[in-house]
Amino acid sequence: MIRVFVAVDLGERARRELERLIQKLSSKRWLVRWEKPEKLHLTLFFVGWTEEDMVSRVVEAVTEGAKSIVPFSIRLGYLGVFPDYLKPRVVWLGIKGDQQELVRLRRQVAGALVSRGFPDEKRGWAPHLTIGRMQTDVRFRAQKELGRQLQKLDVGAFSELSLIDRVVIYQSILHPQGSEYQKISEVPLS
């Protein structure tokens, strides 16, 4: 069994822009584990644990879902948290640019995967890029203070566009020090 997800990647210039932001945020010494910029991606569909021989079905579904989508551009946007600023657990960046095409890509890929028996997540999908996670065993007061600081933080405007011209199927390998992502396949947009 392998752990699989479907995503789109950022362009290299946008990734460098994001790296500068994460360095700036890391210097604040908040109780957040910041993601490495090279690992960052925008998840379209989390397949989860699946048999290795089922990966070809994932690739087929992604190919079908992506076939009518032409390349489009997105840009990183505003800062947000899940579930809320009172008790933040995940720090993320929203997406600007051609959101309609991104949502259409996600809807078609998810539909093709669900039609092949891969269950979709119960919670709704909102386009975002997870950049950090609250460290475990943090007291409520510290979480609340972090939420307050994040809510008033202005990350500025992102200037770099990312051309989305392919969908990537990744394997997520879990290690005690964090996850590692390996590309299984790439599906180009038309």
N, C-alpha and C positions, 0 to 999 in steps of 0.2 A: 504494500500500500504506500502511496505517496500523497503528499498534501499539495493541492493544485489551486491556482487562481488565475484569472484572466485580467489583464491590465493594459493601460497605455502608458508609455514613458514620456518624460519631459525631454525637451531638446537640451543639448549640452550647455548652451548659453543660459537658459533658464535655470538649469541645475546649478551652475556657478553662482547665479544671483541668489538662489535659495541657500547655497552653502554659506554665503556671506551673512545672510539673516540668521542662520542657525548658529554660526560662530558668535554673533552679537548676542543672541538669546542665551547661549551657553555661558557667557561671561557673567550673567546675572546670578548664577549659583542657585537657581530655583531647584526644587525637588522634582525635576523632570529629566527623564532619559530621552535625550534628543536623538532622532534617527540620523544615520549616516546619509548624506546627500546622494551617494551612489545607489542606495537601496530604495530611494523614493520613487513612487509610481502612483498612478491613479487606478485603483481597483474598480473593474467593471462588474466582476462576478467572482464570488468565492465558491469554488467547487468543493473544497475540503478534501478529506481523505478519500482516495479512490484507488481502485486496482490499476496497476500500470497498463494493463491491456485495454483499459477504458479511455486512456488519453487520446487515442485516435478518434474516438467519438467526440471528445471535447474539441479537438482541432476541426473536425467536420462541422460541428455546430457553430464554432466561431467563424469559420469560413462562410457558412451560409448566412449568418447574421450580419457579417460585415460586407457582403457582396455588393450591396447597392449604396454603400456609403463612400463618398469621395473624401479625400484628405481635407482637413480643416485645421484651424488654429485656435489655441487656448492660451490664456495668460493666468498666472497666479493672482489671487485677489486678497481679500480681507482675512483677518485672523479670527478663529472661532474655537470653541471647546465643546466636547461632549461630556456628560449629558447637559451640563449648564455651568454658569460661572460660580454658582454657590458651591458646587462640588465637582470641579473639573477633573477628568481622568485622561482625556485625550485632547491634545492641542493640534489644530489643523488649519490649513489654508483653503479658502474657497477658490472657485474657478471663475474666471471671466472669459470673454471671447465668445466663440461660437458654441454656447451652452446647448442650444437646441439640437445641433448635430451630435454633440456628445451624448445627450440624453437619448436621442434616436438610436445611436450606436449601442448604447447600453441596453435599451429596450429590445432591440433586435437580437443582440447576442444572448441576452437572458432568455428571451422567448425560444430561441433555437436550442439552448441548453435544457430548459425546462421541458420542452417537447421530447427530449431524449432521456428524460427521467432524472435529471440533475435538479434537486430542489433549490429554489431561490431562498434567500434569507427572509425571515419573517418581517424584520423591520424594513422600512422603506429605504430606498437608495438616494443619497444626496451626493452630488459630485464634490469631492474634497480630497485633500492630500494630507495624510497624517504625518506630522513632523515631530511629535513628541508624546510621551506617555508619562503620566504622573507616577513617581516611584511608589512601590507598594508600602504598606504600613505607615502612611502619612496621616497625621491627626487632622480632624475636621477643621480646626482653626487654621492650620497651615494650608489646607486645600482652599479654604475660603479666602485667605489672604492672597494666594496665587491667583485665584479667579478674579479678585479685585484688581490686581496688578495687570493681568492679561487683558481685562476688559477696557482699561484705559490706555493700553499700549497701542501706539500707531506704528505699524510696520512700514508705512510709506507705500508708494506705488511701485509695482513691478513693471519693468519696461519690456522684458524679453518675451516674445511669442514662442510657443512651442508648436511646431507643425505635427499634427497627429496624422500619420500616414500608414500606421500599422497597429495591429493588436498583438499583444504578446501573451503567450501561455507560459506561466512560471510554475516551477516546483519550489515549495517552501520547505527548507530543511531546518528543523528545530535543533538548536544547541543550547547548553546552559547559559552561554554568554549572549544569546540572541539568535535570531533567524538569519538564514542565508538563502538568497534567491538564485535559482538557476533557470535560464531560459530553456524551455522545452521546444517551443515553436513560435514563429512569427507569421502573422497573416496580414499581407498588405491590403490597404484599402484600394478601391478601384481608381 
